[in-house]
Amino acid sequence: MPDHLFADPGLAALYDRFHPWRASGDLDFYLPMVLAAESVLDVGCGTGMLLHAARRAGHTGRLCGLDPAAGMLERARTRTDIEWLLGDLGSVPFDREFGLVVMSGHAFQVFVTDEELLTSLAAIRSALTAQGRFAFDTRNPGARAWERWTPDHVKEITDASGALVRMWNEVDTPVTGDVVRFTTKVTSPSWSGPQVSRSTLRFLDTGGLSSFLTEAGLVIAEQFGDWAGNPLTASSPEIITVARRA
Ligand SMILES: C[S@@+](CC[C@H](N)C(=O)[O-])C[C@H]1O[C@@H](n2cnc3c(N)ncnc32)[C@H](O)[C@@H]1O
């Protein structure tokens, strides 16, 4: 997802239309884990869809969403019975407070540099209780999803006024290494021109991911290759990981 595009409150309103509830996907996978945990931190919570669903489903404990995009959080804040924090992991010194830290929707891939990965994982470890779990997903580089991020893979939705809004990505080529840089363009007949934003995502492989987790004092408890819970293979679409303190 192009992060700063949806930082704008008007465009954040379109986010949930482009990314509705992912039944049989990440949100259905994480929701039971959220409901089973007494206290939950959702890092990169976006518009708060997962925590909203948890409250609606009867979660009575602490739910906290953290995101640096003001427009996304503005939408999340339509529910006032959840803590919403504007910022990133560097701005929240949590200490053993959460039974679950979750990052859905490939939000983990926004950590691009080694330093960002290590400081973020250290902050997540520190936020976890002794028995706490960190559940997150990153696209498996073996499935090469960025090769399908082309102008002929357009996503279309209608906005609140019924106007057709189109979104597509254009990847900087050649892609070398595990960092993918791309431009997202969004058009609407009611705008004078396209909205354009730049994003950078890292596609860590399983070996790299496991090294970073180890260095941050975390161990893998479970790992899956897709949302049905199948084992991870070289070409699985996802690397879904549940980690805990070492
Ligand atoms: C692809 S969206 C996923 C949103 C939500 N988790 C979901 O599943 O719909 C990625 C989110 O990560 C947020 N983000 C970007 N940089 C971040 C950072 N350094 N720390 C935490 N969140 C970040 C963005 O603002 C955005 O809301």
The ligand as an SDF file (V2000), in Angstrom:
LIG
                    3D

 27 29  0  0  0  0  0  0  0  0999 V2000
   -0.8120   -1.7930    4.0080 C   0  0  0  0  0  0  0  0  0  0  0  0
   -1.3380   -0.7420    5.2860 S   0  0  0  0  0  0  0  0  0  0  0  0
   -2.0540   -1.9620    6.3720 C   0  0  0  0  0  0  0  0  0  0  0  0
   -3.0890   -1.3520    7.2850 C   0  0  0  0  0  0  0  0  0  0  0  0
   -3.7940   -2.3630    8.1840 C   0  0  0  0  0  0  0  0  0  0  0  0
   -2.8730   -3.0670    9.0550 N   0  0  0  0  0  0  0  0  0  0  0  0
   -4.5960   -3.3420    7.3610 C   0  0  0  0  0  0  0  0  0  0  0  0
   -4.3900   -4.5600    7.5050 O   0  0  0  0  0  0  0  0  0  0  0  0
   -5.4760   -2.9120    6.6020 O   0  0  0  0  0  0  0  0  0  0  0  0
    0.2080   -0.3440    6.0740 C   0  0  0  0  0  0  0  0  0  0  0  0
    0.0520    0.5990    7.2600 C   0  0  0  0  0  0  0  0  0  0  0  0
    1.3420    0.7730    7.8640 O   0  0  0  0  0  0  0  0  0  0  0  0
    1.4410    2.1110    8.2770 C   0  0  0  0  0  0  0  0  0  0  0  0
    2.8580    2.4540    8.4480 N   0  0  0  0  0  0  0  0  0  0  0  0
    3.7170    3.0190    7.5850 C   0  0  0  0  0  0  0  0  0  0  0  0
    4.9280    3.1740    8.1510 N   0  0  0  0  0  0  0  0  0  0  0  0
    4.8400    2.6760    9.4170 C   0  0  0  0  0  0  0  0  0  0  0  0
    5.7440    2.5480   10.5070 C   0  0  0  0  0  0  0  0  0  0  0  0
    7.0040    2.9480   10.4090 N   0  0  0  0  0  0  0  0  0  0  0  0
    5.2960    2.0120   11.6650 N   0  0  0  0  0  0  0  0  0  0  0  0
    4.0200    1.5780   11.7640 C   0  0  0  0  0  0  0  0  0  0  0  0
    3.1110    1.6740   10.7530 N   0  0  0  0  0  0  0  0  0  0  0  0
    3.5160    2.2020    9.6080 C   0  0  0  0  0  0  0  0  0  0  0  0
    0.7440    2.8950    7.1820 C   0  0  0  0  0  0  0  0  0  0  0  0
    0.3780    4.1830    7.5900 O   0  0  0  0  0  0  0  0  0  0  0  0
   -0.4280    1.9940    6.8760 C   0  0  0  0  0  0  0  0  0  0  0  0
   -1.5620    2.3280    7.6250 O   0  0  0  0  0  0  0  0  0  0  0  0
  1  2  1  0
  2  3  1  0
  2 10  1  0
  3  4  1  0
  4  5  1  0
  5  6  1  0
  5  7  1  0
  7  8  2  0
  7  9  1  0
 10 11  1  0
 11 12  1  0
 11 26  1  0
 12 13  1  0
 13 14  1  0
 13 24  1  0
 14 15  1  0
 14 23  1  0
 15 16  2  0
 16 17  1  0
 17 18  1  0
 17 23  2  0
 18 19  1  0
 18 20  2  0
 20 21  1  0
 21 22  2  0
 22 23  1  0
 24 25  1  0
 24 26  1  0
 26 27  1  0
M  CHG  2   2   1   9  -1
M  END
$$$$
